[in-house]
Amino acid sequence: MIDRNDIHSGLRARQKIVGVFKKVSWLCFWLQLVLAAVSILILLFAIADPNFNINLKSGLGLLSTVGGIGALGLGVYWTFHYTRIAQRLQVSEPGIYPSRKEVVRDLHIGIAIHFVGVLLTLIATQVIVGALLVKVITLSPGMTIYKSRQLIEPLDIFVIQASILMNTALFIGIGCAFWLLKQVNQAQT
């Protein structure tokens, strides 16, 4: 018996949803994975550099950075989960493919994961920018010769870039989930 609440009630609607899920989820997965890898590499190089003088190794900076990276990792995994949903929707056996309710629930979980990641990464970005601002404000004119350690270095800017890349990857995950949710809702009508 076919339930009208299932997104797979019509063959044409099911094929459309499968196509959208496959394309969008794989595209978002790879974009997020590449952006996450680049930002994590930048942060690892920054932390390993002995000249790096923004304190990400303790306090709120560490907590929010690690939390943002963790949420991004979970978000990348969850986006990969959307590709598994597409595979389950492709199967012709009704007992295997998920109900509309299950798909919508998974998309909402993905949205929540990515929103938490954006929040944590924005806090980390504010801590980094605040540390750079303190460095610049506390440097009196003419003292750059004696206090070169307080100058903003290129590595400091790379850390900000890594944080922006993490936010971009998380935003891609949010956009992907909302797009898929919209497609699921349109297929129902």
N, CA, C and O atoms as a DFTB+ gen file, in Angstrom:
756 C
 N C O
     1  1       0.846      -1.182       0.000
     2  2       0.000       0.000       0.000
     3  2       0.891       1.245       0.000
     4  3       1.854       1.321       0.764
     5  1       0.579       2.194      -0.835
     6  2       1.389       3.398      -0.971
     7  2       0.843       4.483      -0.055
     8  3      -0.346       4.800      -0.082
     9  1       1.723       5.042       0.748
    10  2       1.361       6.095       1.685
    11  2       1.593       7.451       1.011
    12  3       2.652       7.675       0.425
    13  1       0.626       8.342       1.087
    14  2       0.768       9.653       0.451
    15  2       1.821      10.527       1.131
    16  3       2.262      11.514       0.543
    17  1       2.232      10.192       2.348
    18  2       3.262      10.957       3.045
    19  2       4.670      10.562       2.627
    20  3       5.635      11.217       3.020
    21  1       4.803       9.504       1.839
    22  2       6.134       9.095       1.389
    23  2       6.537       9.908       0.169
    24  3       5.714      10.222      -0.690
    25  1       7.811      10.238       0.112
    26  2       8.294      11.021      -1.028
    27  2       8.447      10.154      -2.259
    28  3       8.676      10.669      -3.353
    29  1       8.324       8.862      -2.103
    30  2       8.510       7.941      -3.210
    31  2       7.187       7.398      -3.743
    32  3       7.167       6.355      -4.395
    33  1       6.076       8.096      -3.472
    34  2       4.770       7.584      -3.858
    35  2       4.627       7.514      -5.375
    36  3       3.982       6.595      -5.880
    37  1       5.191       8.430      -6.095
    38  2       5.136       8.389      -7.546
    39  2       6.518       8.108      -8.108
    40  3       7.517       8.620      -7.604
    41  1       6.573       7.288      -9.163
    42  2       7.869       6.921      -9.748
    43  2       8.611       8.147     -10.256
    44  3       9.818       8.279     -10.054
    45  1       7.895       9.032     -10.907
    46  2       8.531      10.231     -11.470
    47  2       9.076      11.140     -10.354
    48  3      10.190      11.653     -10.451
    49  1       8.281      11.328      -9.303
    50  2       8.729      12.152      -8.166
    51  2       9.930      11.504      -7.488
    52  3      10.862      12.195      -7.075
    53  1       9.909      10.186      -7.373
    54  2      11.013       9.480      -6.735
    55  2      12.295       9.618      -7.542
    56  3      13.364       9.840      -6.972
    57  1      12.202       9.489      -8.860
    58  2      13.382       9.636      -9.713
    59  2      13.952      11.051      -9.632
    60  3      15.167      11.246      -9.637
    61  1      13.062      12.024      -9.560
    62  2      13.508      13.411      -9.450
    63  2      14.241      13.633      -8.124
    64  3      15.305      14.253      -8.097
    65  1      13.672      13.129      -7.030
    66  2      14.296      13.278      -5.705
    67  2      15.644      12.570      -5.675
    68  3      16.612      13.105      -5.134
    69  1      15.718      11.371      -6.249
    70  2      16.975      10.619      -6.271
    71  2      18.044      11.405      -7.020
    72  3      19.178      11.517      -6.555
    73  1      17.683      11.945      -8.172
    74  2      18.637      12.731      -8.957
    75  2      19.131      13.954      -8.206
    76  3      20.326      14.248      -8.194
    77  1      18.205      14.662      -7.579
    78  2      18.571      15.853      -6.811
    79  2      19.457      15.476      -5.626
    80  3      20.481      16.115      -5.383
    81  1      19.062      14.444      -4.897
    82  2      19.855      14.022      -3.733
    83  2      21.259      13.614      -4.149
    84  3      22.228      13.974      -3.480
    85  1      21.388      12.872      -5.238
    86  2      22.712      12.414      -5.680
    87  2      23.601      13.599      -6.053
    88  3      24.723      13.724      -5.561
    89  1      23.095      14.454      -6.913
    90  2      23.909      15.567      -7.411
    91  2      24.269      16.554      -6.306
    92  3      25.438      16.885      -6.108
    93  1      23.258      17.013      -5.598
    94  2      23.475      18.053      -4.595
    95  2      24.304      17.535      -3.428
    96  3      25.215      18.220      -2.961
    97  1      23.998      16.340      -2.957
    98  2      24.731      15.828      -1.792
    99  2      26.192      15.532      -2.125
   100  3      27.071      15.820      -1.313
   101  1      26.469      14.970      -3.287
   102  2      27.874      14.723      -3.637
   103  2      28.629      16.036      -3.848
   104  3      29.769      16.170      -3.402
   105  1      28.011      16.994      -4.516
   106  2      28.659      18.288      -4.722
   107  2      28.966      18.960      -3.386
   108  3      30.082      19.427      -3.161
   109  1      27.979      19.004      -2.512
   110  2      28.173      19.628      -1.196
   111  2      29.202      18.863      -0.372
   112  3      30.018      19.470       0.321
   113  1      29.169      17.535      -0.445
   114  2      30.133      16.726       0.308
   115  2      31.561      17.070      -0.103
   116  3      32.409      17.329       0.751
   117  1      31.829      17.073      -1.408
   118  2      33.203      17.335      -1.855
   119  2      33.636      18.773      -1.585
   120  3      34.785      19.013      -1.214
   121  1      32.731      19.725      -1.766
   122  2      33.078      21.117      -1.450
   123  2      33.424      21.268       0.029
   124  3      34.423      21.896       0.380
   125  1      32.591      20.687       0.889
   126  2      32.850      20.770       2.324
   127  2      34.139      20.052       2.697
   128  3      34.909      20.557       3.513
   129  1      34.383      18.900       2.122
   130  2      35.582      18.131       2.451
   131  2      36.849      18.886       2.070
   132  3      37.802      18.924       2.849
   133  1      36.870      19.478       0.899
   134  2      38.052      20.227       0.453
   135  2      38.265      21.460       1.332
   136  3      39.385      21.718       1.773
   137  1      37.205      22.219       1.588
   138  2      37.335      23.409       2.428
   139  2      37.753      23.051       3.854
   140  3      38.553      23.759       4.467
   141  1      37.217      21.962       4.375
   142  2      37.588      21.517       5.722
   143  2      39.055      21.103       5.764
   144  3      39.773      21.459       6.698
   145  1      39.501      20.357       4.765
   146  2      40.895      19.903       4.737
   147  2      41.860      21.083       4.664
   148  3      42.868      21.112       5.371
   149  1      41.554      22.045       3.816
   150  2      42.433      23.220       3.686
   151  2      42.472      24.007       4.989
   152  3      43.549      24.405       5.434
   153  1      41.326      24.235       5.603
   154  2      41.315      25.025       6.837
   155  2      42.003      24.284       7.982
   156  3      42.691      24.913       8.787
   157  1      41.838      22.982       8.074
   158  2      42.506      22.219       9.128
   159  2      44.014      22.219       8.922
   160  3      44.770      22.335       9.887
   161  1      44.459      22.091       7.676
   162  2      45.906      22.145       7.396
   163  2      46.495      23.499       7.787
   164  3      47.569      23.566       8.385
   165  1      45.795      24.566       7.450
   166  2      46.269      25.902       7.823
   167  2      46.375      26.025       9.338
   168  3      47.378      26.521       9.851
   169  1      45.359      25.581      10.050
   170  2      45.384      25.668      11.514
   171  2      46.491      24.805      12.119
   172  3      47.123      25.208      13.095
   173  1      46.729      23.628      11.550
   174  2      47.817      22.777      12.054
   175  2      49.178      23.425      11.845
   176  3      50.030      23.390      12.732
   177  1      49.381      24.017      10.668
   178  2      50.645      24.719      10.414
   179  2      50.808      25.899      11.368
   180  3      51.904      26.155      11.868
   181  1      49.726      26.606      11.615
   182  2      49.793      27.772      12.501
   183  2      50.135      27.363      13.929
   184  3      50.965      28.000      14.578
   185  1      49.506      26.320      14.411
   186  2      49.750      25.893      15.785
   187  2      51.159      25.320      15.937
   188  3      51.786      25.475      16.985
   189  1      51.656      24.657      14.889
   190  2      52.998      24.066      14.941
   191  2      54.104      25.113      14.805
   192  3      55.241      24.855      15.200
   193  1      53.797      26.273      14.259
   194  2      54.815      27.316      14.066
   195  2      55.162      27.975      15.398
   196  3      54.274      28.475      16.088
   197  1      56.442      27.980      15.767
   198  2      56.833      28.592      17.040
   199  2      56.662      30.116      17.064
   200  3      56.591      30.708      18.141
   201  1      56.597      30.744      15.911
   202  2      56.432      32.200      15.845
   203  2      54.968      32.631      15.897
   204  3      54.672      33.824      15.951
   205  1      54.067      31.676      15.881
   206  2      52.639      31.993      15.905
   207  2      52.290      32.532      17.285
   208  3      52.513      31.859      18.290
   209  1      51.746      33.736      17.338
   210  2      51.531      34.362      18.636
   211  2      50.074      34.726      18.924
   212  3      49.816      35.631      19.718
   213  1      49.140      34.052      18.308
   214  2      47.741      34.167      18.712
   215  2      47.479      32.937      19.568
   216  3      47.765      31.816      19.148
   217  1      46.951      33.134      20.737
   218  2      46.805      32.026      21.655
   219  2      45.522      31.246      21.369
   220  3      44.463      31.544      21.922
   221  1      45.635      30.236      20.489
   222  2      44.514      29.345      20.221
   223  2      44.621      28.082      21.063
   224  3      43.772      27.195      20.973
   225  1      45.656      28.003      21.871
   226  2      45.923      26.771      22.596
   227  2      45.256      26.722      23.967
   228  3      45.422      25.744      24.697
   229  1      44.514      27.749      24.323
   230  2      43.828      27.729      25.611
   231  2      42.574      28.596      25.559
   232  3      42.434      29.466      24.700
   233  1      41.679      28.339      26.485
   234  2      40.509      29.190      26.675
   235  2      39.447      29.064      25.602
   236  3      39.279      28.026      24.963
   237  1      38.742      30.166      25.436
   238  2      37.614      30.215      24.517
   239  2      38.052      29.985      23.069
   240  3      37.322      29.371      22.290
   241  1      39.226      30.468      22.710
   242  2      39.727      30.272      21.349
   243  2      39.881      28.795      21.020
   244  3      39.480      28.343      19.948
   245  1      40.466      28.049      21.949
   246  2      40.659      26.617      21.731
   247  2      39.320      25.890      21.688
   248  3      39.072      25.084      20.791
   249  1      38.470      26.175      22.648
   250  2      37.179      25.501      22.730
   251  2      36.342      25.734      21.472
   252  3      35.791      24.789      20.907
   253  1      36.250      26.974      21.040
   254  2      35.423      27.269      19.874
   255  2      36.053      26.765      18.576
   256  3      35.339      26.333      17.671
   257  1      37.389      26.815      18.476
   258  2      38.045      26.311      17.270
   259  2      37.892      24.801      17.153
   260  3      37.523      24.289      16.097
   261  1      38.175      24.091      18.238
   262  2      38.035      22.633      18.222
   263  2      36.571      22.251      18.033
   264  3      36.266      21.317      17.292
   265  1      35.670      22.958      18.690
   266  2      34.242      22.690      18.512
   267  2      33.787      22.933      17.081
   268  3      32.997      22.160      16.538
   269  1      34.283      24.004      16.467
   270  2      33.944      24.300      15.074
   271  2      34.469      23.243      14.126
   272  3      33.781      22.841      13.188
   273  1      35.707      22.787      14.377
   274  2      36.279      21.731      13.541
   275  2      35.500      20.430      13.727
   276  3      35.226      19.718      12.761
   277  1      35.147      20.127      14.973
   278  2      34.356      18.919      15.234
   279  2      32.998      18.970      14.565
   280  3      32.556      17.989      13.968
   281  1      32.333      20.120      14.665
   282  2      31.019      20.268      14.022
   283  2      31.154      20.199      12.505
   284  3      30.283      19.656      11.826
   285  1      32.240      20.744      11.975
   286  2      32.465      20.668      10.529
   287  2      32.695      19.222      10.101
   288  3      32.164      18.785       9.080
   289  1      33.481      18.479      10.873
   290  2      33.699      17.067      10.562
   291  2      32.397      16.282      10.596
   292  3      32.124      15.477       9.706
   293  1      31.600      16.519      11.622
   294  2      30.302      15.851      11.730
   295  2      29.379      16.287      10.592
   296  3      28.609      15.485      10.064
   297  1      29.465      17.565      10.222
   298  2      28.654      18.072       9.112
   299  2      29.036      17.448       7.777
   300  3      28.165      17.145       6.962
   301  1      30.331      17.255       7.549
   302  2      30.782      16.595       6.323
   303  2      30.268      15.155       6.299
   304  3      29.783      14.678       5.273
   305  1      30.377      14.473       7.432
   306  2      29.850      13.111       7.516
   307  2      28.341      13.104       7.249
   308  3      27.837      12.240       6.531
   309  1      27.638      14.056       7.822
   310  2      26.189      14.087       7.660
   311  2      25.805      14.383       6.210
   312  3      24.811      13.855       5.711
   313  1      26.576      15.212       5.546
   314  2      26.321      15.476       4.131
   315  2      26.560      14.202       3.314
   316  3      25.834      13.927       2.359
   317  1      27.573      13.433       3.692
   318  2      27.794      12.138       3.044
   319  2      26.593      11.218       3.292
   320  3      26.236      10.409       2.435
   321  1      25.985      11.348       4.449
   322  2      24.789      10.559       4.778
   323  2      23.667      10.827       3.770
   324  3      22.877       9.928       3.483
   325  1      23.586      12.032       3.236
   326  2      22.573      12.344       2.227
   327  2      22.776      11.495       0.972
   328  3      21.798      11.128       0.320
   329  1      24.017      11.177       0.621
   330  2      24.266      10.316      -0.543
   331  2      23.753       8.900      -0.275
   332  3      23.299       8.219      -1.194
   333  1      23.823       8.464       0.964
   334  2      23.296       7.143       1.330
   335  2      21.767       7.147       1.256
   336  3      21.153       6.146       0.889
   337  1      21.167       8.274       1.607
   338  2      19.708       8.397       1.470
   339  2      19.323       8.268      -0.003
   340  3      18.338       7.606      -0.332
   341  1      20.096       8.899      -0.890
   342  2      19.827       8.807      -2.331
   343  2      19.912       7.359      -2.798
   344  3      19.096       6.922      -3.610
   345  1      20.884       6.617      -2.297
   346  2      20.987       5.202      -2.667
   347  2      19.782       4.410      -2.172
   348  3      19.258       3.551      -2.882
   349  1      19.350       4.703      -0.957
   350  2      18.190       3.986      -0.411
   351  2      16.913       4.330      -1.172
   352  3      16.022       3.489      -1.302
   353  1      16.820       5.564      -1.676
   354  2      15.643       5.969      -2.448
   355  2      15.626       5.313      -3.832
   356  3      14.566       5.171      -4.443
   357  1      16.780       4.922      -4.314
   358  2      16.891       4.318      -5.641
   359  2      16.426       2.863      -5.658
   360  3      16.032       2.353      -6.706
   361  1      16.469       2.208      -4.536
   362  2      16.117       0.796      -4.453
   363  2      14.623       0.625      -4.713
   364  3      13.800       1.417      -4.255
   365  1      14.297      -0.421      -5.455
   366  2      12.884      -0.623      -5.795
   367  2      12.106      -1.353      -4.709
   368  3      10.881      -1.444      -4.784
   369  1      12.792      -1.869      -3.709
   370  2      12.112      -2.572      -2.619
   371  2      11.594      -1.558      -1.595
   372  3      12.399      -0.853      -0.987
   373  1      10.286      -1.464      -1.385
   374  2       9.705      -0.444      -0.516
   375  2      10.170      -0.500       0.940
   376  3      10.147       0.527       1.619
   377  1      10.583      -1.644       1.434
   378  2      11.011      -1.748       2.825
   379  2      12.354      -1.101       3.105
   380  3      12.692      -0.865       4.265
   381  1      13.131      -0.808       2.063
   382  2      14.482      -0.266       2.251
   383  2      14.507       1.250       2.205
   384  3      15.193       1.877       3.012
   385  1      13.770       1.856       1.272
   386  2      13.888       3.303       1.172
   387  2      13.117       4.012       2.271
   388  3      12.080       3.544       2.742
   389  1      13.662       5.164       2.667
   390  2      13.127       5.860       3.851
   391  2      11.816       6.585       3.560
   392  3      11.502       6.927       2.419
   393  1      11.075       6.803       4.623
   394  2       9.847       7.580       4.492
   395  2      10.201       9.063       4.402
   396  3      11.318       9.477       4.714
   397  1       9.237       9.834       3.973
   398  2       9.425      11.279       3.875
   399  2       9.778      11.852       5.245
   400  3      10.639      12.724       5.359
   401  1       9.113      11.361       6.268
   402  2       9.342      11.844       7.630
   403  2      10.794      11.611       8.063
   404  3      11.405      12.476       8.690
   405  1      11.334      10.449       7.730
   406  2      12.720      10.124       8.076
   407  2      13.710      11.016       7.329
   408  3      14.699      11.471       7.903
   409  1      13.441      11.260       6.055
   410  2      14.321      12.121       5.253
   411  2      14.298      13.547       5.794
   412  3      15.349      14.170       5.943
   413  1      13.120      14.064       6.086
   414  2      12.997      15.425       6.620
   415  2      13.699      15.533       7.973
   416  3      14.370      16.528       8.247
   417  1      13.547      14.523       8.812
   418  2      14.225      14.516      10.120
   419  2      15.748      14.556       9.944
   420  3      16.433      15.305      10.639
   421  1      16.276      13.749       9.015
   422  2      17.716      13.740       8.766
   423  2      18.210      15.086       8.242
   424  3      19.297      15.535       8.606
   425  1      17.422      15.722       7.399
   426  2      17.800      17.043       6.893
   427  2      17.790      18.084       8.017
   428  3      18.663      18.951       8.068
   429  1      16.809      17.999       8.912
   430  2      16.770      18.930      10.051
   431  2      17.967      18.719      10.980
   432  3      18.518      19.685      11.506
   433  1      18.364      17.487      11.181
   434  2      19.551      17.217      11.995
   435  2      20.784      17.825      11.342
   436  3      21.623      18.417      12.021
   437  1      20.895      17.681      10.030
   438  2      22.018      18.275       9.303
   439  2      22.056      19.788       9.430
   440  3      23.124      20.376       9.599
   441  1      20.901      20.411       9.349
   442  2      20.821      21.869       9.504
   443  2      21.288      22.272      10.899
   444  3      22.054      23.225      11.044
   445  1      20.837      21.557      11.919
   446  2      21.224      21.879      13.299
   447  2      22.732      21.709      13.506
   448  3      23.370      22.558      14.129
   449  1      23.296      20.636      12.995
   450  2      24.742      20.409      13.122
   451  2      25.518      21.558      12.495
   452  3      26.462      22.077      13.092
   453  1      25.123      21.951      11.303
   454  2      25.844      23.025      10.614
   455  2      25.657      24.378      11.303
   456  3      26.593      25.177      11.342
   457  1      24.470      24.649      11.845
   458  2      24.262      25.906      12.567
   459  2      25.129      25.988      13.825
   460  3      25.696      27.040      14.122
   461  1      25.232      24.890      14.556
   462  2      26.109      24.870      15.738
   463  2      27.554      25.116      15.312
   464  3      28.281      25.859      15.972
   465  1      27.968      24.495      14.214
   466  2      29.322      24.713      13.699
   467  2      29.572      26.156      13.314
   468  3      30.638      26.699      13.603
   469  1      28.605      26.783      12.665
   470  2      28.746      28.199      12.299
   471  2      28.894      29.058      13.551
   472  3      29.742      29.949      13.598
   473  1      28.078      28.794      14.554
   474  2      28.161      29.558      15.803
   475  2      29.541      29.420      16.445
   476  3      30.157      30.419      16.816
   477  1      30.021      28.197      16.574
   478  2      31.336      27.977      17.193
   479  2      32.465      28.597      16.368
   480  3      33.401      29.171      16.924
   481  1      32.375      28.482      15.063
   482  2      33.413      29.039      14.207
   483  2      33.383      30.563      14.227
   484  3      34.436      31.196      14.158
   485  1      32.205      31.161      14.318
   486  2      32.136      32.619      14.433
   487  2      32.750      33.101      15.751
   488  3      33.419      34.134      15.786
   489  1      32.523      32.358      16.823
   490  2      33.154      32.717      18.106
   491  2      34.672      32.628      17.974
   492  3      35.390      33.516      18.434
   493  1      35.163      31.554      17.345
   494  2      36.614      31.398      17.152
   495  2      37.174      32.549      16.310
   496  3      38.249      33.069      16.607
   497  1      36.456      32.939      15.278
   498  2      36.902      34.042      14.430
   499  2      36.974      35.337      15.230
   500  3      37.917      36.113      15.075
   501  1      35.989      35.573      16.080
   502  2      35.996      36.781      16.900
   503  2      37.164      36.784      17.883
   504  3      37.768      37.828      18.129
   505  1      37.479      35.626      18.441
   506  2      38.628      35.532      19.354
   507  2      39.920      35.850      18.603
   508  3      40.772      36.579      19.111
   509  1      40.065      35.307      17.401
   510  2      41.277      35.536      16.601
   511  2      41.397      37.002      16.213
   512  3      42.458      37.605      16.376
   513  1      40.318      37.574      15.702
   514  2      40.349      38.982      15.299
   515  2      40.569      39.878      16.516
   516  3      41.274      40.883      16.425
   517  1      39.972      39.522      17.652
   518  2      40.190      40.290      18.879
   519  2      41.645      40.254      19.310
   520  3      42.190      41.271      19.738
   521  1      42.276      39.099      19.202
   522  2      43.701      38.984      19.552
   523  2      44.562      39.829      18.625
   524  3      45.520      40.463      19.067
   525  1      44.223      39.838      17.350
   526  2      44.983      40.673      16.405
   527  2      44.754      42.154      16.670
   528  3      45.675      42.959      16.534
   529  1      43.549      42.514      17.042
   530  2      43.242      43.906      17.363
   531  2      44.028      44.362      18.586
   532  3      44.563      45.471      18.610
   533  1      44.096      43.509      19.594
   534  2      44.873      43.849      20.792
   535  2      46.345      44.049      20.429
   536  3      46.997      44.958      20.943
   537  1      46.863      43.201      19.544
   538  2      48.258      43.338      19.117
   539  2      48.497      44.695      18.463
   540  3      49.501      45.354      18.731
   541  1      47.581      45.099      17.619
   542  2      47.749      46.360      16.888
   543  2      47.555      47.557      17.810
   544  3      48.313      48.524      17.728
   545  1      46.553      47.510      18.685
   546  2      46.259      48.654      19.552
   547  2      47.358      48.881      20.586
   548  3      47.687      50.024      20.902
   549  1      47.921      47.809      21.106
   550  2      48.937      47.958      22.159
   551  2      50.306      48.339      21.622
   552  3      51.225      48.586      22.403
   553  1      50.455      48.389      20.340
   554  2      51.736      48.763      19.743
   555  2      51.775      50.276      19.559
   556  3      51.003      50.843      18.785
   557  1      52.670      50.906      20.271
   558  2      52.775      52.357      20.135
   559  2      53.609      52.692      18.894
   560  3      54.466      51.908      18.486
   561  1      53.353      53.857      18.298
   562  2      54.077      54.243      17.079
   563  2      55.588      54.299      17.335
   564  3      56.047      54.801      18.360
   565  1      56.321      53.780      16.393
   566  2      57.773      53.806      16.490
   567  2      58.362      52.636      17.254
   568  3      59.579      52.453      17.252
   569  1      57.537      51.848      17.899
   570  2      58.034      50.727      18.692
   571  2      58.101      49.432      17.881
   572  3      58.463      48.381      18.410
   573  1      57.754      49.513      16.605
   574  2      57.757      48.296      15.802
   575  2      59.156      47.711      15.655
   576  3      59.317      46.511      15.434
   577  1      60.141      48.546      15.776
   578  2      61.526      48.063      15.670
   579  2      61.867      47.202      16.878
   580  3      62.571      46.201      16.747
   581  1      61.385      47.576      18.029
   582  2      61.724      46.863      19.260
   583  2      60.762      45.736      19.599
   584  3      61.135      44.780      20.279
   585  1      59.523      45.843      19.127
   586  2      58.503      44.839      19.454
   587  2      57.962      44.202      18.173
   588  3      56.758      44.240      17.917
   589  1      58.832      43.632      17.392
   590  2      58.387      43.041      16.127
   591  2      57.478      41.839      16.349
   592  3      56.761      41.425      15.438
   593  1      57.503      41.284      17.539
   594  2      56.645      40.138      17.866
   595  2      55.169      40.562      17.890
   596  3      54.284      39.717      17.758
   597  1      54.904      41.842      18.054
   598  2      53.525      42.322      18.097
   599  2      52.973      42.690      16.727
   600  3      51.806      43.063      16.614
   601  1      53.781      42.593      15.699
   602  2      53.284      42.887      14.353
   603  2      52.383      41.755      13.874
   604  3      52.550      40.597      14.257
   605  1      51.445      42.114      13.044
   606  2      50.587      41.094      12.451
   607  2      51.376      40.444      11.329
   608  3      51.877      41.117      10.427
   609  1      51.478      39.127      11.400
   610  2      52.255      38.363      10.429
   611  2      51.318      37.697       9.427
   612  3      50.125      37.557       9.692
   613  1      51.852      37.284       8.275
   614  2      51.008      36.610       7.279
   615  2      50.296      35.363       7.837
   616  3      49.168      35.066       7.445
   617  1      50.949      34.651       8.734
   618  2      50.330      33.465       9.314
   619  2      49.068      33.822      10.099
   620  3      48.115      33.043      10.129
   621  1      49.060      34.986      10.728
   622  2      47.864      35.436      11.440
   623  2      46.682      35.599      10.474
   624  3      45.547      35.249      10.797
   625  1      46.967      36.125       9.312
   626  2      45.922      36.313       8.299
   627  2      45.458      34.957       7.764
   628  3      44.273      34.767       7.488
   629  1      46.401      34.012       7.616
   630  2      46.015      32.669       7.172
   631  2      45.068      32.001       8.162
   632  3      44.173      31.259       7.759
   633  1      45.256      32.255       9.440
   634  2      44.361      31.676      10.446
   635  2      42.959      32.255      10.298
   636  3      41.972      31.533      10.440
   637  1      42.866      33.532      10.020
   638  2      41.549      34.132       9.759
   639  2      40.946      33.515       8.502
   640  3      39.750      33.227       8.453
   641  1      41.783      33.315       7.486
   642  2      41.311      32.685       6.251
   643  2      40.792      31.268       6.522
   644  3      39.772      30.865       5.964
   645  1      41.486      30.518       7.372
   646  2      41.040      29.166       7.717
   647  2      39.675      29.209       8.388
   648  3      38.811      28.378       8.107
   649  1      39.486      30.162       9.260
   650  2      38.204      30.302       9.941
   651  2      37.088      30.653       8.957
   652  3      35.973      30.145       9.068
   653  1      37.390      31.513       8.006
   654  2      36.404      31.874       6.987
   655  2      36.085      30.676       6.099
   656  3      34.931      30.480       5.717
   657  1      37.096      29.870       5.764
   658  2      36.860      28.662       4.971
   659  2      35.973      27.673       5.720
   660  3      35.106      27.031       5.128
   661  1      36.197      27.557       7.028
   662  2      35.347      26.671       7.832
   663  2      33.900      27.162       7.815
   664  3      32.973      26.366       7.666
   665  1      33.710      28.461       7.967
   666  2      32.354      29.016       7.921
   667  2      31.709      28.803       6.558
   668  3      30.516      28.511       6.468
   669  1      32.495      28.949       5.502
   670  2      31.977      28.728       4.151
   671  2      31.529      27.284       3.975
   672  3      30.461      27.021       3.421
   673  1      32.348      26.351       4.448
   674  2      31.986      24.929       4.345
   675  2      30.710      24.637       5.122
   676  3      29.844      23.904       4.644
   677  1      30.592      25.200       6.306
   678  2      29.386      24.992       7.109
   679  2      28.158      25.621       6.450
   680  3      27.066      25.053       6.482
   681  1      28.349      26.794       5.856
   682  2      27.248      27.444       5.152
   683  2      26.810      26.619       3.945
   684  3      25.616      26.540       3.654
   685  1      27.748      26.009       3.249
   686  2      27.409      25.124       2.129
   687  2      26.546      23.970       2.633
   688  3      25.584      23.578       1.973
   689  1      26.885      23.429       3.792
   690  2      26.090      22.354       4.368
   691  2      24.673      22.792       4.699
   692  3      23.720      22.043       4.487
   693  1      24.534      24.006       5.220
   694  2      23.197      24.537       5.522
   695  2      22.404      24.726       4.233
   696  3      21.238      24.341       4.144
   697  1      23.053      25.325       3.237
   698  2      22.379      25.537       1.953
   699  2      21.967      24.238       1.293
   700  3      20.878      24.142       0.727
   701  1      22.829      23.241       1.364
   702  2      22.534      21.927       0.794
   703  2      21.305      21.316       1.465
   704  3      20.391      20.838       0.793
   705  1      21.296      21.336       2.785
   706  2      20.177      20.736       3.521
   707  2      18.867      21.471       3.230
   708  3      17.828      20.839       3.044
   709  1      18.916      22.800       3.191
   710  2      17.695      23.550       2.888
   711  2      17.215      23.277       1.456
   712  3      16.015      23.156       1.213
   713  1      18.152      23.183       0.521
   714  2      17.782      22.912      -0.866
   715  2      17.117      21.536      -0.981
   716  3      16.082      21.388      -1.631
   717  1      17.728      20.533      -0.340
   718  2      17.155      19.190      -0.373
   719  2      15.793      19.148       0.317
   720  3      14.880      18.460      -0.138
   721  1      15.665      19.884       1.411
   722  2      14.390      19.948       2.120
   723  2      13.308      20.573       1.235
   724  3      12.164      20.118       1.221
   725  1      13.677      21.600       0.512
   726  2      12.739      22.243      -0.410
   727  2      12.310      21.258      -1.505
   728  3      11.133      21.195      -1.860
   729  1      13.253      20.503      -2.028
   730  2      12.929      19.530      -3.066
   731  2      12.016      18.427      -2.545
   732  3      11.104      17.993      -3.247
   733  1      12.253      17.977      -1.330
   734  2      11.402      16.948      -0.718
   735  2       9.982      17.483      -0.543
   736  3       9.006      16.788      -0.825
   737  1       9.881      18.726      -0.075
   738  2       8.560      19.319       0.126
   739  2       7.839      19.555      -1.180
   740  3       6.620      19.394      -1.241
   741  1       8.554      19.933      -2.233
   742  2       7.930      20.128      -3.545
   743  2       7.492      18.814      -4.154
   744  3       6.482      18.769      -4.856
   745  1       8.229      17.743      -3.904
   746  2       7.882      16.437      -4.475
   747  2       6.607      15.889      -3.850
   748  3       5.915      15.071      -4.457
   749  1       6.301      16.334      -2.650
   750  2       5.110      15.829      -1.963
   751  2       3.839      16.349      -2.629
   752  3       2.817      15.663      -2.662
   753  1       3.915      17.577      -3.163
   754  2       2.701      18.170      -3.764
   755  2       2.460      17.692      -5.163
   756  3       1.485      18.098      -5.795
